[in-house]
């Protein structure tokens, strides 16, 4: 049995992989009929994939990114008491003005632009004290970018409380940290509680426990 289709979702499982296919309306009836006829026998399916089209889709915004963006905007709207659609329009305008990105639509923008927008929205939420329903560490695509935002805003990367900088790469004994250039060393913003914990159990165990890294 052969039928044209598109890859809708690909999920990596603990054992194997799950691929969800999308079949156009024209071929649905025949595909269902063929599957039904072979229900009690071994079925070998040849799946025709348009490689060029699928490659193009890989560079586009994902449903998960779109979901995250709307969730953050909803949190910001609820926090500021404005309409969600108004918040989306204003935040998009502000993002474009500050970053120089061209105008875009969340229906078909590029994946990297969507990632940049998510990062910008999280930093905006931090700046204005907006509490997000989902932990920012789980929202942002790039964990290192999240750590950099926390370092910049002096917000604990674990719990969101006011933080101080913990140096993952040690500066060394006898050096004044206020005078030594640490721009090329990995750091992470941690509140007093988590900063103490990082020193007590060591960075390797702390990093594995909280799923964080240091960022330059």
Secondary structure, DSSP 4 states (H G I P E B T S, - for coil): -EEE-EEEEEEE-SSSEEEEEE--HHHHHHHHHHHHHTTTS----EEE--HHHHHHHHTBPPHHHHHHHHHHHHHHHHHHT--HHHHHHHHHHHHHHHH-PPP--TTT-BHHHHHHHHHHHHHHHHHTTPPPSS-HHHH-S-HHHHHHHHHHHTB-TTT-SB-EEEESS---TT--TTTS--TTS-EEEE-HHHHHHHHHH-HHHHHHHHT---B-
